[in-house]
Amino acid sequence: MDYGIIGERIKRERLDKGLTQEVLAEKANISASFLGQIERGERKLSLVTLIEIAKVLGASLDYLVSASPRENPELDELTYLLRDHSQQEIRMITDISKTVFKYCDVK
């Protein structure tokens, strides 16, 4: 398990939700300094703490702990951007993208 990736994703989700470290830490029942260490990948966290943080952020555990973001950062970023969209919206975005790429000769 890559704690650096977990920390980066927690930080990304926290910032996306407009939360400070202090607010997230309080809601997850941990100290702000511990949260900072988690976000920097300096400290490991227990499953219980990870679950509490995920609940506060409304993030899936799968997203927070998946091991592949650095293998394909573009795909990881796309997944992150599309996470709040419905399957119907994703299909529509995909169809529009295919059309644009077809006319722009983008591979």
C-alpha positions as CSV (number, residue, x, y, z in Angstrom):
1,M,0.0,0.0,0.0
2,D,1.4,3.4,-1.0
3,Y,0.7,5.8,1.8
4,G,2.0,8.7,-0.3
5,I,-0.8,8.1,-2.9
6,I,-3.4,7.8,-0.1
7,G,-2.2,11.0,1.4
8,E,-2.3,12.8,-2.0
9,R,-5.8,11.6,-2.6
10,I,-7.0,12.6,0.8
11,K,-5.6,16.0,0.3
12,R,-7.1,16.4,-3.2
13,E,-10.5,15.3,-1.9
14,R,-10.2,17.7,1.1
15,L,-9.3,20.6,-1.0
16,D,-12.1,19.8,-3.5
17,K,-14.6,19.9,-0.7
18,G,-13.2,23.2,0.5
19,L,-12.2,21.8,3.9
20,T,-9.2,22.8,6.0
21,Q,-7.0,20.2,7.6
22,E,-8.4,21.3,11.0
23,V,-12.0,20.8,10.0
24,L,-11.4,17.4,8.4
25,A,-9.2,16.3,11.3
26,E,-11.9,17.3,13.8
27,K,-14.7,15.5,11.9
28,A,-12.5,12.4,11.6
29,N,-11.5,12.5,15.3
30,I,-7.8,12.9,14.7
31,S,-5.3,15.8,15.2
32,A,-4.6,18.2,12.4
33,S,-0.9,17.5,12.7
34,F,-1.5,13.8,12.2
35,L,-3.7,14.6,9.1
36,G,-0.9,16.7,7.7
37,Q,1.5,13.8,8.2
38,I,-0.9,11.5,6.5
39,E,-1.4,13.8,3.5
40,R,2.4,14.1,3.1
41,G,2.8,10.3,3.2
42,E,4.9,10.5,6.4
43,R,2.6,8.4,8.6
44,K,0.6,5.3,8.2
45,L,-3.0,5.3,9.2
46,S,-5.3,2.6,10.6
47,L,-8.2,1.2,8.6
48,V,-10.5,2.8,11.2
49,T,-9.0,6.2,10.6
50,L,-9.0,5.7,6.8
51,I,-12.7,4.8,7.0
52,E,-13.5,7.9,9.1
53,I,-11.7,10.2,6.7
54,A,-13.4,8.6,3.7
55,K,-16.8,9.0,5.3
56,V,-16.2,12.7,6.0
57,L,-14.9,13.3,2.5
58,G,-17.6,11.2,0.8
59,A,-14.8,9.3,-1.0
60,S,-14.6,5.6,-1.7
61,L,-12.0,3.5,0.0
62,D,-11.2,2.0,-3.4
63,Y,-10.3,5.4,-4.8
64,L,-8.2,6.3,-1.8
65,V,-6.1,3.1,-1.7
66,S,-6.0,2.0,-5.4
67,A,-2.4,1.4,-6.4
68,S,-2.3,2.6,-10.0
69,P,-2.3,6.4,-10.2
70,R,1.4,6.9,-11.1
71,E,1.3,4.3,-13.8
72,N,-1.2,6.4,-15.8
73,P,-1.7,9.9,-14.2
74,E,-3.8,11.1,-17.1
75,L,-6.3,8.3,-16.7
76,D,-6.3,8.8,-12.9
77,E,-7.0,12.5,-13.3
78,L,-9.9,11.7,-15.8
79,T,-11.3,9.2,-13.3
80,Y,-11.1,11.9,-10.6
81,L,-12.8,14.5,-12.8
82,L,-15.7,12.1,-13.8
83,R,-16.3,10.6,-10.3
84,D,-19.4,12.7,-9.6
85,H,-21.1,12.1,-13.0
86,S,-23.8,9.6,-13.7
87,Q,-23.2,6.8,-16.2
88,Q,-25.5,8.5,-18.6
89,E,-23.4,11.7,-18.4
90,I,-20.2,9.8,-18.8
91,R,-21.6,8.1,-22.0
92,M,-22.6,11.5,-23.4
93,I,-19.1,12.9,-22.6
94,T,-17.5,9.9,-24.3
95,D,-19.7,10.2,-27.4
96,I,-19.0,14.0,-27.7
97,S,-15.2,13.3,-27.2
98,K,-15.2,10.7,-29.9
99,T,-16.9,13.1,-32.3
100,V,-14.5,15.9,-31.5
101,F,-11.4,13.6,-31.8
102,K,-12.7,12.3,-35.1
103,Y,-12.9,15.8,-36.6
104,C,-9.7,17.1,-35.0
105,D,-7.8,14.0,-36.1
106,V,-6.6,13.4,-32.5
107,K,-5.4,9.9,-31.7
